[in-house]
Amino acid sequence: MKKSIFYHAGCPVCVSAEVEILELMDPTSIEVVHLGEDKSKIQVAENLGVKSVPALVTPTGNVLHINYGASMADLKN
């Protein structure tokens, strides 16, 4: 089974969204990626269509942007 991917940057908005997502969904079905700690994954996220974080990429490839914590450009700096 393919997992959803939850991208975030560690900001308060992102952490709050992560807590909510993990409570709503089966945590074993989600890969959590902290882009602030693993900048090598920024390009992967952008290629999937992530424009800002927090964002959830579903197994079918849909990108669900949740609230607004930071743009991808902010993470590159």
PDB file of N, CA, C and O in Angstrom:
ATOM      1  N   MET A   1       0.842  -1.179   0.000  1.00  0.00           N
ATOM      2  CA  MET A   1       0.000   0.000   0.000  1.00  0.00           C
ATOM      3  C   MET A   1       0.888   1.243   0.000  1.00  0.00           C
ATOM      4  O   MET A   1       1.841   1.341   0.774  1.00  0.00           O
ATOM      5  N   LYS A   2       0.569   2.167  -0.859  1.00  0.00           N
ATOM      6  CA  LYS A   2       1.306   3.412  -0.939  1.00  0.00           C
ATOM      7  C   LYS A   2       0.857   4.346   0.185  1.00  0.00           C
ATOM      8  O   LYS A   2      -0.328   4.419   0.510  1.00  0.00           O
ATOM      9  N   LYS A   3       1.817   5.055   0.771  1.00  0.00           N
ATOM     10  CA  LYS A   3       1.519   5.948   1.883  1.00  0.00           C
ATOM     11  C   LYS A   3       1.255   7.372   1.404  1.00  0.00           C
ATOM     12  O   LYS A   3       1.699   7.779   0.331  1.00  0.00           O
ATOM     13  N   SER A   4       0.519   8.118   2.231  1.00  0.00           N
ATOM     14  CA  SER A   4       0.436   9.560   2.060  1.00  0.00           C
ATOM     15  C   SER A   4       1.732  10.134   2.606  1.00  0.00           C
ATOM     16  O   SER A   4       2.389   9.518   3.445  1.00  0.00           O
ATOM     17  N   ILE A   5       2.099  11.323   2.124  1.00  0.00           N
ATOM     18  CA  ILE A   5       3.302  11.990   2.628  1.00  0.00           C
ATOM     19  C   ILE A   5       2.889  13.339   3.191  1.00  0.00           C
ATOM     20  O   ILE A   5       2.272  14.146   2.496  1.00  0.00           O
ATOM     21  N   PHE A   6       3.230  13.582   4.448  1.00  0.00           N
ATOM     22  CA  PHE A   6       2.937  14.850   5.090  1.00  0.00           C
ATOM     23  C   PHE A   6       4.236  15.642   5.161  1.00  0.00           C
ATOM     24  O   PHE A   6       5.182  15.252   5.845  1.00  0.00           O
ATOM     25  N   TYR A   7       4.264  16.766   4.438  1.00  0.00           N
ATOM     26  CA  TYR A   7       5.443  17.629   4.431  1.00  0.00           C
ATOM     27  C   TYR A   7       5.217  18.797   5.382  1.00  0.00           C
ATOM     28  O   TYR A   7       4.139  19.391   5.407  1.00  0.00           O
ATOM     29  N   HIS A   8       6.243  19.121   6.162  1.00  0.00           N
ATOM     30  CA  HIS A   8       6.160  20.288   7.034  1.00  0.00           C
ATOM     31  C   HIS A   8       7.543  20.858   7.283  1.00  0.00           C
ATOM     32  O   HIS A   8       8.551  20.273   6.886  1.00  0.00           O
ATOM     33  N   ALA A   9       7.583  22.032   7.960  1.00  0.00           N
ATOM     34  CA  ALA A   9       8.853  22.726   8.192  1.00  0.00           C
ATOM     35  C   ALA A   9       9.161  22.903   9.669  1.00  0.00           C
ATOM     36  O   ALA A   9      10.163  23.527  10.021  1.00  0.00           O
ATOM     37  N   GLY A  10       8.322  22.367  10.530  1.00  0.00           N
ATOM     38  CA  GLY A  10       8.585  22.457  11.962  1.00  0.00           C
ATOM     39  C   GLY A  10       8.030  23.692  12.641  1.00  0.00           C
ATOM     40  O   GLY A  10       8.179  23.840  13.854  1.00  0.00           O
ATOM     41  N   CYS A  11       7.397  24.582  11.897  1.00  0.00           N
ATOM     42  CA  CYS A  11       6.819  25.786  12.499  1.00  0.00           C
ATOM     43  C   CYS A  11       5.573  25.398  13.308  1.00  0.00           C
ATOM     44  O   CYS A  11       5.060  24.290  13.151  1.00  0.00           O
ATOM     45  N   PRO A  12       5.087  26.289  14.163  1.00  0.00           N
ATOM     46  CA  PRO A  12       3.905  25.959  14.982  1.00  0.00           C
ATOM     47  C   PRO A  12       2.684  25.544  14.155  1.00  0.00           C
ATOM     48  O   PRO A  12       1.959  24.632  14.549  1.00  0.00           O
ATOM     49  N   VAL A  13       2.451  26.193  13.027  1.00  0.00           N
ATOM     50  CA  VAL A  13       1.319  25.830  12.164  1.00  0.00           C
ATOM     51  C   VAL A  13       1.497  24.400  11.661  1.00  0.00           C
ATOM     52  O   VAL A  13       0.550  23.613  11.649  1.00  0.00           O
ATOM     53  N   CYS A  14       2.715  24.074  11.248  1.00  0.00           N
ATOM     54  CA  CYS A  14       3.011  22.736  10.712  1.00  0.00           C
ATOM     55  C   CYS A  14       2.883  21.658  11.789  1.00  0.00           C
ATOM     56  O   CYS A  14       2.298  20.601  11.551  1.00  0.00           O
ATOM     57  N   VAL A  15       3.422  21.927  12.954  1.00  0.00           N
ATOM     58  CA  VAL A  15       3.376  20.943  14.038  1.00  0.00           C
ATOM     59  C   VAL A  15       1.930  20.687  14.460  1.00  0.00           C
ATOM     60  O   VAL A  15       1.547  19.544  14.709  1.00  0.00           O
ATOM     61  N   SER A  16       1.140  21.738  14.541  1.00  0.00           N
ATOM     62  CA  SER A  16      -0.274  21.581  14.887  1.00  0.00           C
ATOM     63  C   SER A  16      -0.997  20.731  13.842  1.00  0.00           C
ATOM     64  O   SER A  16      -1.783  19.849  14.189  1.00  0.00           O
ATOM     65  N   ALA A  17      -0.731  20.998  12.570  1.00  0.00           N
ATOM     66  CA  ALA A  17      -1.352  20.215  11.496  1.00  0.00           C
ATOM     67  C   ALA A  17      -0.899  18.758  11.547  1.00  0.00           C
ATOM     68  O   ALA A  17      -1.697  17.850  11.315  1.00  0.00           O
ATOM     69  N   GLU A  18       0.381  18.534  11.852  1.00  0.00           N
ATOM     70  CA  GLU A  18       0.894  17.164  11.950  1.00  0.00           C
ATOM     71  C   GLU A  18       0.151  16.396  13.044  1.00  0.00           C
ATOM     72  O   GLU A  18      -0.262  15.255  12.834  1.00  0.00           O
ATOM     73  N   VAL A  19      -0.014  17.015  14.199  1.00  0.00           N
ATOM     74  CA  VAL A  19      -0.723  16.362  15.311  1.00  0.00           C
ATOM     75  C   VAL A  19      -2.135  15.988  14.882  1.00  0.00           C
ATOM     76  O   VAL A  19      -2.587  14.869  15.122  1.00  0.00           O
ATOM     77  N   GLU A  20      -2.827  16.926  14.248  1.00  0.00           N
ATOM     78  CA  GLU A  20      -4.207  16.671  13.809  1.00  0.00           C
ATOM     79  C   GLU A  20      -4.279  15.560  12.776  1.00  0.00           C
ATOM     80  O   GLU A  20      -5.119  14.666  12.879  1.00  0.00           O
ATOM     81  N   ILE A  21      -3.401  15.611  11.780  1.00  0.00           N
ATOM     82  CA  ILE A  21      -3.397  14.587  10.723  1.00  0.00           C
ATOM     83  C   ILE A  21      -3.135  13.208  11.307  1.00  0.00           C
ATOM     84  O   ILE A  21      -3.806  12.240  10.948  1.00  0.00           O
ATOM     85  N   LEU A  22      -2.160  13.116  12.208  1.00  0.00           N
ATOM     86  CA  LEU A  22      -1.830  11.815  12.790  1.00  0.00           C
ATOM     87  C   LEU A  22      -2.942  11.290  13.690  1.00  0.00           C
ATOM     88  O   LEU A  22      -3.059  10.079  13.880  1.00  0.00           O
ATOM     89  N   GLU A  23      -3.757  12.179  14.246  1.00  0.00           N
ATOM     90  CA  GLU A  23      -4.912  11.738  15.035  1.00  0.00           C
ATOM     91  C   GLU A  23      -6.065  11.299  14.145  1.00  0.00           C
ATOM     92  O   GLU A  23      -6.834  10.411  14.513  1.00  0.00           O
ATOM     93  N   LEU A  24      -6.187  11.915  12.983  1.00  0.00           N
ATOM     94  CA  LEU A  24      -7.288  11.595  12.072  1.00  0.00           C
ATOM     95  C   LEU A  24      -7.045  10.348  11.242  1.00  0.00           C
ATOM     96  O   LEU A  24      -7.984   9.633  10.893  1.00  0.00           O
ATOM     97  N   MET A  25      -5.790  10.088  10.927  1.00  0.00           N
ATOM     98  CA  MET A  25      -5.447   8.990  10.033  1.00  0.00           C
ATOM     99  C   MET A  25      -4.619   7.945  10.771  1.00  0.00           C
ATOM    100  O   MET A  25      -4.100   8.201  11.858  1.00  0.00           O
ATOM    101  N   ASP A  26      -4.505   6.790  10.181  1.00  0.00           N
ATOM    102  CA  ASP A  26      -3.648   5.737  10.718  1.00  0.00           C
ATOM    103  C   ASP A  26      -2.196   6.183  10.526  1.00  0.00           C
ATOM    104  O   ASP A  26      -1.744   6.314   9.389  1.00  0.00           O
ATOM    105  N   PRO A  27      -1.459   6.419  11.616  1.00  0.00           N
ATOM    106  CA  PRO A  27      -0.080   6.903  11.495  1.00  0.00           C
ATOM    107  C   PRO A  27       0.832   6.002  10.660  1.00  0.00           C
ATOM    108  O   PRO A  27       1.831   6.476  10.118  1.00  0.00           O
ATOM    109  N   THR A  28       0.509   4.729  10.550  1.00  0.00           N
ATOM    110  CA  THR A  28       1.344   3.839   9.742  1.00  0.00           C
ATOM    111  C   THR A  28       1.120   4.054   8.241  1.00  0.00           C
ATOM    112  O   THR A  28       1.875   3.534   7.419  1.00  0.00           O
ATOM    113  N   SER A  29       0.081   4.824   7.886  1.00  0.00           N
ATOM    114  CA  SER A  29      -0.211   5.076   6.472  1.00  0.00           C
ATOM    115  C   SER A  29       0.350   6.410   6.002  1.00  0.00           C
ATOM    116  O   SER A  29       0.082   6.834   4.878  1.00  0.00           O
ATOM    117  N   ILE A  30       1.135   7.085   6.865  1.00  0.00           N
ATOM    118  CA  ILE A  30       1.665   8.409   6.551  1.00  0.00           C
ATOM    119  C   ILE A  30       3.174   8.449   6.765  1.00  0.00           C
ATOM    120  O   ILE A  30       3.682   8.005   7.795  1.00  0.00           O
ATOM    121  N   GLU A  31       3.866   8.980   5.794  1.00  0.00           N
ATOM    122  CA  GLU A  31       5.292   9.284   5.955  1.00  0.00           C
ATOM    123  C   GLU A  31       5.382  10.770   6.281  1.00  0.00           C
ATOM    124  O   GLU A  31       4.860  11.596   5.532  1.00  0.00           O
ATOM    125  N   VAL A  32       6.022  11.119   7.366  1.00  0.00           N
ATOM    126  CA  VAL A  32       6.183  12.519   7.757  1.00  0.00           C
ATOM    127  C   VAL A  32       7.578  12.973   7.346  1.00  0.00           C
ATOM    128  O   VAL A  32       8.579  12.351   7.700  1.00  0.00           O
ATOM    129  N   VAL A  33       7.625  14.081   6.584  1.00  0.00           N
ATOM    130  CA  VAL A  33       8.899  14.620   6.108  1.00  0.00           C
ATOM    131  C   VAL A  33       9.042  16.049   6.618  1.00  0.00           C
ATOM    132  O   VAL A  33       8.237  16.919   6.287  1.00  0.00           O
ATOM    133  N   HIS A  34      10.062  16.282   7.418  1.00  0.00           N
ATOM    134  CA  HIS A  34      10.365  17.606   7.977  1.00  0.00           C
ATOM    135  C   HIS A  34      11.368  18.258   7.030  1.00  0.00           C
ATOM    136  O   HIS A  34      12.557  17.942   7.069  1.00  0.00           O
ATOM    137  N   LEU A  35      10.891  19.167   6.182  1.00  0.00           N
ATOM    138  CA  LEU A  35      11.748  19.774   5.167  1.00  0.00           C
ATOM    139  C   LEU A  35      12.777  20.732   5.755  1.00  0.00           C
ATOM    140  O   LEU A  35      13.792  21.020   5.120  1.00  0.00           O
ATOM    141  N   GLY A  36      12.524  21.224   6.956  1.00  0.00           N
ATOM    142  CA  GLY A  36      13.512  22.068   7.614  1.00  0.00           C
ATOM    143  C   GLY A  36      14.742  21.286   8.023  1.00  0.00           C
ATOM    144  O   GLY A  36      15.844  21.832   8.070  1.00  0.00           O
ATOM    145  N   GLU A  37      14.559  20.009   8.321  1.00  0.00           N
ATOM    146  CA  GLU A  37      15.663  19.148   8.731  1.00  0.00           C
ATOM    147  C   GLU A  37      16.259  18.363   7.566  1.00  0.00           C
ATOM    148  O   GLU A  37      17.428  17.979   7.613  1.00  0.00           O
ATOM    149  N   ASP A  38      15.470  18.124   6.529  1.00  0.00           N
ATOM    150  CA  ASP A  38      15.937  17.341   5.374  1.00  0.00           C
ATOM    151  C   ASP A  38      15.676  18.121   4.096  1.00  0.00           C
ATOM    152  O   ASP A  38      14.731  17.831   3.362  1.00  0.00           O
ATOM    153  N   LYS A  39      16.520  19.111   3.835  1.00  0.00           N
ATOM    154  CA  LYS A  39      16.342  19.978   2.667  1.00  0.00           C
ATOM    155  C   LYS A  39      16.500  19.226   1.349  1.00  0.00           C
ATOM    156  O   LYS A  39      16.081  19.725   0.305  1.00  0.00           O
ATOM    157  N   SER A  40      17.086  18.052   1.379  1.00  0.00           N
ATOM    158  CA  SER A  40      17.239  17.270   0.148  1.00  0.00           C
ATOM    159  C   SER A  40      15.891  16.821  -0.398  1.00  0.00           C
ATOM    160  O   SER A  40      15.794  16.443  -1.566  1.00  0.00           O
ATOM    161  N   LYS A  41      14.861  16.858   0.420  1.00  0.00           N
ATOM    162  CA  LYS A  41      13.523  16.423  -0.013  1.00  0.00           C
ATOM    163  C   LYS A  41      12.689  17.570  -0.582  1.00  0.00           C
ATOM    164  O   LYS A  41      11.579  17.337  -1.062  1.00  0.00           O
ATOM    165  N   ILE A  42      13.202  18.810  -0.540  1.00  0.00           N
ATOM    166  CA  ILE A  42      12.440  19.959  -1.046  1.00  0.00           C
ATOM    167  C   ILE A  42      12.118  19.788  -2.526  1.00  0.00           C
ATOM    168  O   ILE A  42      10.976  20.001  -2.935  1.00  0.00           O
ATOM    169  N   GLN A  43      13.096  19.411  -3.327  1.00  0.00           N
ATOM    170  CA  GLN A  43      12.864  19.247  -4.764  1.00  0.00           C
ATOM    171  C   GLN A  43      11.863  18.133  -5.038  1.00  0.00           C
ATOM    172  O   GLN A  43      11.035  18.254  -5.941  1.00  0.00           O
ATOM    173  N   VAL A  44      11.928  17.061  -4.278  1.00  0.00           N
ATOM    174  CA  VAL A  44      10.963  15.958  -4.428  1.00  0.00           C
ATOM    175  C   VAL A  44       9.555  16.476  -4.159  1.00  0.00           C
ATOM    176  O   VAL A  44       8.629  16.198  -4.921  1.00  0.00           O
ATOM    177  N   ALA A  45       9.401  17.225  -3.079  1.00  0.00           N
ATOM    178  CA  ALA A  45       8.086  17.780  -2.729  1.00  0.00           C
ATOM    179  C   ALA A  45       7.583  18.712  -3.826  1.00  0.00           C
ATOM    180  O   ALA A  45       6.419  18.643  -4.219  1.00  0.00           O
ATOM    181  N   GLU A  46       8.456  19.578  -4.316  1.00  0.00           N
ATOM    182  CA  GLU A  46       8.058  20.495  -5.392  1.00  0.00           C
ATOM    183  C   GLU A  46       7.651  19.733  -6.644  1.00  0.00           C
ATOM    184  O   GLU A  46       6.682  20.104  -7.307  1.00  0.00           O
ATOM    185  N   ASN A  47       8.377  18.675  -6.974  1.00  0.00           N
ATOM    186  CA  ASN A  47       8.030  17.865  -8.147  1.00  0.00           C
ATOM    187  C   ASN A  47       6.662  17.218  -8.008  1.00  0.00           C
ATOM    188  O   ASN A  47       5.991  16.951  -9.005  1.00  0.00           O
ATOM    189  N   LEU A  48       6.244  16.964  -6.762  1.00  0.00           N
ATOM    190  CA  LEU A  48       4.920  16.386  -6.516  1.00  0.00           C
ATOM    191  C   LEU A  48       3.824  17.447  -6.540  1.00  0.00           C
ATOM    192  O   LEU A  48       2.638  17.116  -6.551  1.00  0.00           O
ATOM    193  N   GLY A  49       4.218  18.728  -6.548  1.00  0.00           N
ATOM    194  CA  GLY A  49       3.239  19.807  -6.615  1.00  0.00           C
ATOM    195  C   GLY A  49       3.057  20.584  -5.325  1.00  0.00           C
ATOM    196  O   GLY A  49       2.158  21.420  -5.234  1.00  0.00           O
ATOM    197  N   VAL A  50       3.894  20.327  -4.321  1.00  0.00           N
ATOM    198  CA  VAL A  50       3.791  21.046  -3.052  1.00  0.00           C
ATOM    199  C   VAL A  50       4.282  22.478  -3.268  1.00  0.00           C
ATOM    200  O   VAL A  50       5.397  22.696  -3.743  1.00  0.00           O
ATOM    201  N   LYS A  51       3.438  23.450  -2.916  1.00  0.00           N
ATOM    202  CA  LYS A  51       3.759  24.870  -3.067  1.00  0.00           C
ATOM    203  C   LYS A  51       4.069  25.525  -1.730  1.00  0.00           C
ATOM    204  O   LYS A  51       4.806  26.509  -1.662  1.00  0.00           O
ATOM    205  N   SER A  52       3.497  24.966  -0.667  1.00  0.00           N
ATOM    206  CA  SER A  52       3.707  25.490   0.685  1.00  0.00           C
ATOM    207  C   SER A  52       3.482  24.355   1.673  1.00  0.00           C
ATOM    208  O   SER A  52       2.895  23.323   1.347  1.00  0.00           O
ATOM    209  N   VAL A  53       3.964  24.575   2.884  1.00  0.00           N
ATOM    210  CA  VAL A  53       3.766  23.579   3.935  1.00  0.00           C
ATOM    211  C   VAL A  53       2.999  24.210   5.083  1.00  0.00           C
ATOM    212  O   VAL A  53       3.105  25.417   5.305  1.00  0.00           O
ATOM    213  N   PRO A  54       2.241  23.429   5.802  1.00  0.00           N
ATOM    214  CA  PRO A  54       2.100  21.980   5.721  1.00  0.00           C
ATOM    215  C   PRO A  54       1.260  21.545   4.521  1.00  0.00           C
ATOM    216  O   PRO A  54       0.358  22.257   4.079  1.00  0.00           O
ATOM    217  N   ALA A  55       1.576  20.378   4.019  1.00  0.00           N
ATOM    218  CA  ALA A  55       0.851  19.814   2.886  1.00  0.00           C
ATOM    219  C   ALA A  55       0.848  18.292   2.993  1.00  0.00           C
ATOM    220  O   ALA A  55       1.802  17.680   3.473  1.00  0.00           O
ATOM    221  N   LEU A  56      -0.238  17.708   2.538  1.00  0.00           N
ATOM    222  CA  LEU A  56      -0.377  16.260   2.523  1.00  0.00           C
ATOM    223  C   LEU A  56      -0.516  15.817   1.074  1.00  0.00           C
ATOM    224  O   LEU A  56      -1.400  16.285   0.357  1.00  0.00           O
ATOM    225  N   VAL A  57       0.357  14.917   0.648  1.00  0.00           N
ATOM    226  CA  VAL A  57       0.267  14.341  -0.692  1.00  0.00           C
ATOM    227  C   VAL A  57      -0.362  12.965  -0.538  1.00  0.00           C
ATOM    228  O   VAL A  57       0.167  12.105   0.167  1.00  0.00           O
ATOM    229  N   THR A  58      -1.491  12.765  -1.199  1.00  0.00           N
ATOM    230  CA  THR A  58      -2.222  11.512  -1.074  1.00  0.00           C
ATOM    231  C   THR A  58      -1.591  10.438  -1.962  1.00  0.00           C
ATOM    232  O   THR A  58      -0.811  10.755  -2.860  1.00  0.00           O
ATOM    233  N   PRO A  59      -1.927   9.178  -1.715  1.00  0.00           N
ATOM    234  CA  PRO A  59      -1.370   8.098  -2.553  1.00  0.00           C
ATOM    235  C   PRO A  59      -1.699   8.250  -4.036  1.00  0.00           C
ATOM    236  O   PRO A  59      -0.981   7.720  -4.884  1.00  0.00           O
ATOM    237  N   THR A  60      -2.773   8.966  -4.356  1.00  0.00           N
ATOM    238  CA  THR A  60      -3.136   9.164  -5.764  1.00  0.00           C
ATOM    239  C   THR A  60      -2.455  10.379  -6.369  1.00  0.00           C
ATOM    240  O   THR A  60      -2.644  10.670  -7.550  1.00  0.00           O
ATOM    241  N   GLY A  61      -1.654  11.101  -5.565  1.00  0.00           N
ATOM    242  CA  GLY A  61      -0.909  12.239  -6.086  1.00  0.00           C
ATOM    243  C   GLY A  61      -1.543  13.598  -5.880  1.00  0.00           C
ATOM    244  O   GLY A  61      -0.984  14.614  -6.295  1.00  0.00           O
ATOM    245  N   ASN A  62      -2.704  13.630  -5.243  1.00  0.00           N
ATOM    246  CA  ASN A  62      -3.320  14.924  -4.951  1.00  0.00           C
ATOM    247  C   ASN A  62      -2.555  15.612  -3.836  1.00  0.00           C
ATOM    248  O   ASN A  62      -2.142  14.971  -2.869  1.00  0.00           O
ATOM    249  N   VAL A  63      -2.364  16.926  -3.972  1.00  0.00           N
ATOM    250  CA  VAL A  63      -1.670  17.701  -2.948  1.00  0.00           C
ATOM    251  C   VAL A  63      -2.710  18.532  -2.198  1.00  0.00           C
ATOM    252  O   VAL A  63      -3.418  19.352  -2.784  1.00  0.00           O
ATOM    253  N   LEU A  64      -2.783  18.297  -0.894  1.00  0.00           N
ATOM    254  CA  LEU A  64      -3.717  19.033  -0.047  1.00  0.00           C
ATOM    255  C   LEU A  64      -2.910  20.019   0.789  1.00  0.00           C
ATOM    256  O   LEU A  64      -2.231  19.630   1.740  1.00  0.00           O
ATOM    257  N   HIS A  65      -2.989  21.295   0.430  1.00  0.00           N
ATOM    258  CA  HIS A  65      -2.284  22.323   1.186  1.00  0.00           C
ATOM    259  C   HIS A  65      -3.136  22.667   2.401  1.00  0.00           C
ATOM    260  O   HIS A  65      -4.309  23.018   2.266  1.00  0.00           O
ATOM    261  N   ILE A  66      -2.546  22.566   3.579  1.00  0.00           N
ATOM    262  CA  ILE A  66      -3.263  22.729   4.838  1.00  0.00           C
ATOM    263  C   ILE A  66      -2.811  24.026   5.488  1.00  0.00           C
ATOM    264  O   ILE A  66      -1.641  24.176   5.838  1.00  0.00           O
ATOM    265  N   ASN A  67      -3.747  24.970   5.651  1.00  0.00           N
ATOM    266  CA  ASN A  67      -3.414  26.231   6.291  1.00  0.00           C
ATOM    267  C   ASN A  67      -2.229  26.849   5.555  1.00  0.00           C
ATOM    268  O   ASN A  67      -2.070  26.607   4.359  1.00  0.00           O
ATOM    269  N   TYR A  68      -1.407  27.626   6.220  1.00  0.00           N
ATOM    270  CA  TYR A  68      -0.212  28.177   5.577  1.00  0.00           C
ATOM    271  C   TYR A  68       0.862  28.397   6.628  1.00  0.00           C
ATOM    272  O   TYR A  68       0.690  29.194   7.550  1.00  0.00           O
ATOM    273  N   GLY A  69       1.956  27.694   6.483  1.00  0.00           N
ATOM    274  CA  GLY A  69       3.067  27.829   7.398  1.00  0.00           C
ATOM    275  C   GLY A  69       4.251  28.504   6.743  1.00  0.00           C
ATOM    276  O   GLY A  69       4.804  29.461   7.284  1.00  0.00           O
ATOM    277  N   ALA A  70       4.649  28.004   5.559  1.00  0.00           N
ATOM    278  CA  ALA A  70       5.792  28.564   4.848  1.00  0.00           C
ATOM    279  C   ALA A  70       5.732  28.160   3.383  1.00  0.00           C
ATOM    280  O   ALA A  70       5.247  27.081   3.039  1.00  0.00           O
ATOM    281  N   SER A  71       6.232  29.043   2.527  1.00  0.00           N
ATOM    282  CA  SER A  71       6.324  28.694   1.106  1.00  0.00           C
ATOM    283  C   SER A  71       7.560  27.829   0.896  1.00  0.00           C
ATOM    284  O   SER A  71       8.458  27.793   1.738  1.00  0.00           O
ATOM    285  N   MET A  72       7.594  27.149  -0.215  1.00  0.00           N
ATOM    286  CA  MET A  72       8.769  26.326  -0.525  1.00  0.00           C
ATOM    287  C   MET A  72       9.990  27.228  -0.723  1.00  0.00           C
ATOM    288  O   MET A  72      11.105  26.832  -0.385  1.00  0.00           O
ATOM    289  N   ALA A  73       9.796  28.431  -1.264  1.00  0.00           N
ATOM    290  CA  ALA A  73      10.915  29.367  -1.443  1.00  0.00           C
ATOM    291  C   ALA A  73      11.532  29.734  -0.097  1.00  0.00           C
ATOM    292  O   ALA A  73      12.750  29.878   0.009  1.00  0.00           O
ATOM    293  N   ASP A  74      10.705  29.887   0.925  1.00  0.00           N
ATOM    294  CA  ASP A  74      11.218  30.201   2.265  1.00  0.00           C
ATOM    295  C   ASP A  74      12.112  29.088   2.792  1.00  0.00           C
ATOM    296  O   ASP A  74      13.088  29.353   3.494  1.00  0.00           O
ATOM    297  N   LEU A  75      11.790  27.865   2.462  1.00  0.00           N
ATOM    298  CA  LEU A  75      12.560  26.724   2.955  1.00  0.00           C
ATOM    299  C   LEU A  75      13.921  26.603   2.285  1.00  0.00           C
ATOM    300  O   LEU A  75      14.844  26.016   2.849  1.00  0.00           O
ATOM    301  N   LYS A  76      14.045  27.150   1.098  1.00  0.00           N
ATOM    302  CA  LYS A  76      15.308  27.051   0.356  1.00  0.00           C
ATOM    303  C   LYS A  76      16.352  28.032   0.881  1.00  0.00           C
ATOM    304  O   LYS A  76      17.547  27.852   0.647  1.00  0.00           O
ATOM    305  N   ASN A  77      15.913  29.049   1.578  1.00  0.00           N
ATOM    306  CA  ASN A  77      16.846  30.069   2.081  1.00  0.00           C
ATOM    307  C   ASN A  77      17.504  29.648   3.377  1.00  0.00           C
ATOM    308  O   ASN A  77      18.313  30.393   3.930  1.00  0.00           O
TER     309      ASN A  77
END
